[in-house]
């Protein structure tokens, strides 16, 4: 049976990975052309990368104060 603390740690790590991908793409949007390299670089799963793109799309379509954009 999985330890609840380990599950929480895995979720937090996934959220951190997604946030790092978002911040990277906001700073260097041209890097989107090489998604596989970014996934390797951030040790992200396809699900992490897809989640990052979905959140990034939401931020661009409907900006809110919850999304902090990286400075260029």
Secondary structure, 3 states (H helix, E strand, C coil): CCCHHHHHHHHHHHHHHHHHHHHHHHHCHHHHHHHHHHHHHCCCCHHHHHHHHHHHHHHHHCCCCCCCCCCC
